[in-house]
Amino acid sequence: MAVLGAAMIAAVTMVAAPWIVGDLLRLPSPGAVLWLMLLAAALPFLTVVRAVTLNQIGDAAYRQATRIMLLNAGLITPLALVAIPLAGPTGAAAATLAAEVLTAAALGLAVLRRRGRLSA
């Protein structure tokens, strides 16, 4: 339900981004709409990653939860170090989206592998 809610919020935010940035927030930067759209696109993936991490914590699998967050940090750090100097705030938003997508994909592959549907 959380992922579905996050996806719906992301979709509404992406559609309403020009209004939110322009009329509501009155941000002067023309790139702000793109930043908001990229961050909104990251929301469902972020929700999956955090839900899995919190589930691991709830199961007292602290080492696994730490690994997930280290993976996410290990992805976003180099992406941000490259993207921010090249594209500024847009690069930061793109790095966030890429790191969340890659972390969620890694979690999906781990689940498939555990269930025997993916060979090592």
One Martini backbone bead per residue (centre of mass of N, CA, C, O) as a GRO file, in nm:
protein
  120
    1MET     BB    1   0.057   0.064  -0.019
    2ALA     BB    2   0.297   0.256  -0.004
    3VAL     BB    3   0.383   0.233  -0.300
    4LEU     BB    4   0.119   0.322  -0.423
    5GLY     BB    5   0.112   0.598  -0.284
    6ALA     BB    6   0.384   0.697  -0.396
    7ALA     BB    7   0.303   0.677  -0.694
    8MET     BB    8   0.068   0.875  -0.679
    9ILE     BB    9   0.225   1.117  -0.572
   10ALA     BB   10   0.426   1.128  -0.804
   11ALA     BB   11   0.225   1.174  -1.032
   12VAL     BB   12   0.101   1.434  -0.924
   13THR     BB   13   0.364   1.594  -0.896
   14MET     BB   14   0.449   1.581  -1.194
   15VAL     BB   15   0.198   1.728  -1.304
   16ALA     BB   16   0.216   1.976  -1.076
   17ALA     BB   17   0.501   2.109  -1.090
   18PRO     BB   18   0.456   2.382  -1.232
   19TRP     BB   19   0.261   2.490  -1.017
   20ILE     BB   20   0.431   2.455  -0.763
   21VAL     BB   21   0.678   2.624  -0.859
   22GLY     BB   22   0.532   2.877  -0.967
   23ASP     BB   23   0.265   2.955  -0.800
   24LEU     BB   24   0.329   2.851  -0.509
   25LEU     BB   25   0.660   2.909  -0.478
   26ARG     BB   26   0.809   3.104  -0.677
   27LEU     BB   27   1.044   2.996  -0.846
   28PRO     BB   28   1.305   3.117  -1.053
   29SER     BB   29   1.388   2.845  -1.148
   30PRO     BB   30   1.354   2.646  -1.433
   31GLY     BB   31   1.471   2.368  -1.301
   32ALA     BB   32   1.268   2.298  -1.066
   33VAL     BB   33   1.076   2.110  -1.215
   34LEU     BB   34   1.281   1.886  -1.270
   35TRP     BB   35   1.362   1.828  -0.980
   36LEU     BB   36   1.080   1.747  -0.882
   37MET     BB   37   1.038   1.515  -1.084
   38LEU     BB   38   1.281   1.342  -1.002
   39LEU     BB   39   1.203   1.312  -0.701
   40ALA     BB   40   0.925   1.186  -0.755
   41ALA     BB   41   1.035   0.935  -0.909
   42ALA     BB   42   1.195   0.829  -0.647
   43LEU     BB   43   0.977   0.763  -0.430
   44PRO     BB   44   0.902   0.460  -0.479
   45PHE     BB   45   1.192   0.353  -0.440
   46LEU     BB   46   1.241   0.466  -0.161
   47THR     BB   47   1.009   0.312  -0.028
   48VAL     BB   48   1.115   0.029  -0.076
   49VAL     BB   49   1.388   0.054   0.062
   50ARG     BB   50   1.279   0.144   0.342
   51ALA     BB   51   1.089  -0.094   0.392
   52VAL     BB   52   1.302  -0.315   0.387
   53THR     BB   53   1.480  -0.198   0.608
   54LEU     BB   54   1.261  -0.191   0.833
   55ASN     BB   55   1.206  -0.493   0.820
   56GLN     BB   56   1.488  -0.578   0.909
   57ILE     BB   57   1.478  -0.438   1.180
   58GLY     BB   58   1.221  -0.586   1.284
   59ASP     BB   59   1.397  -0.871   1.246
   60ALA     BB   60   1.695  -0.812   1.352
   61ALA     BB   61   1.856  -0.734   1.064
   62TYR     BB   62   2.101  -0.519   1.087
   63ARG     BB   63   2.308  -0.598   0.877
   64GLN     BB   64   2.118  -0.585   0.631
   65ALA     BB   65   2.029  -0.292   0.668
   66THR     BB   66   2.314  -0.177   0.643
   67ARG     BB   67   2.373  -0.280   0.357
   68ILE     BB   68   2.154  -0.123   0.214
   69MET     BB   69   2.251   0.164   0.298
   70LEU     BB   70   2.537   0.132   0.183
   71LEU     BB   71   2.454   0.092  -0.104
   72ASN     BB   72   2.309   0.360  -0.137
   73ALA     BB   73   2.553   0.538  -0.057
   74GLY     BB   74   2.751   0.407  -0.271
   75LEU     BB   75   2.581   0.525  -0.510
   76ILE     BB   76   2.528   0.833  -0.452
   77THR     BB   77   2.808   0.951  -0.414
   78PRO     BB   78   2.936   0.922  -0.702
   79LEU     BB   79   2.701   1.041  -0.855
   80ALA     BB   80   2.711   1.321  -0.717
   81LEU     BB   81   3.012   1.391  -0.777
   82VAL     BB   82   2.943   1.406  -1.086
   83ALA     BB   83   2.659   1.558  -1.123
   84ILE     BB   84   2.684   1.831  -0.974
   85PRO     BB   85   2.909   1.972  -1.143
   86LEU     BB   86   2.746   1.937  -1.416
   87ALA     BB   87   2.413   2.001  -1.297
   88GLY     BB   88   2.362   2.041  -1.012
   89PRO     BB   89   2.053   2.003  -0.893
   90THR     BB   90   1.987   1.805  -1.119
   91GLY     BB   91   2.210   1.604  -1.045
   92ALA     BB   92   2.108   1.539  -0.761
   93ALA     BB   93   1.834   1.426  -0.850
   94ALA     BB   94   1.947   1.211  -1.045
   95ALA     BB   95   2.119   1.060  -0.834
   96THR     BB   96   1.886   0.980  -0.655
   97LEU     BB   97   1.727   0.819  -0.860
   98ALA     BB   98   1.949   0.617  -0.940
   99ALA     BB   99   2.006   0.499  -0.657
  100GLU     BB  100   1.717   0.395  -0.598
  101VAL     BB  101   1.687   0.213  -0.844
  102LEU     BB  102   1.940   0.035  -0.796
  103THR     BB  103   1.862  -0.064  -0.514
  104ALA     BB  104   1.590  -0.191  -0.590
  105ALA     BB  105   1.709  -0.386  -0.798
  106ALA     BB  106   1.894  -0.538  -0.601
  107LEU     BB  107   1.663  -0.638  -0.423
  108GLY     BB  108   1.514  -0.793  -0.646
  109LEU     BB  109   1.749  -0.986  -0.714
  110ALA     BB  110   1.770  -1.108  -0.429
  111VAL     BB  111   1.490  -1.232  -0.425
  112LEU     BB  112   1.519  -1.411  -0.676
  113ARG     BB  113   1.761  -1.569  -0.573
  114ARG     BB  114   1.629  -1.685  -0.312
  115ARG     BB  115   1.387  -1.825  -0.492
  116GLY     BB  116   1.542  -1.954  -0.757
  117ARG     BB  117   1.505  -1.749  -1.028
  118LEU     BB  118   1.823  -1.694  -0.989
  119SER     BB  119   2.131  -1.721  -1.074
  120ALA     BB  120   2.460  -1.675  -0.962
   0.00000   0.00000   0.00000
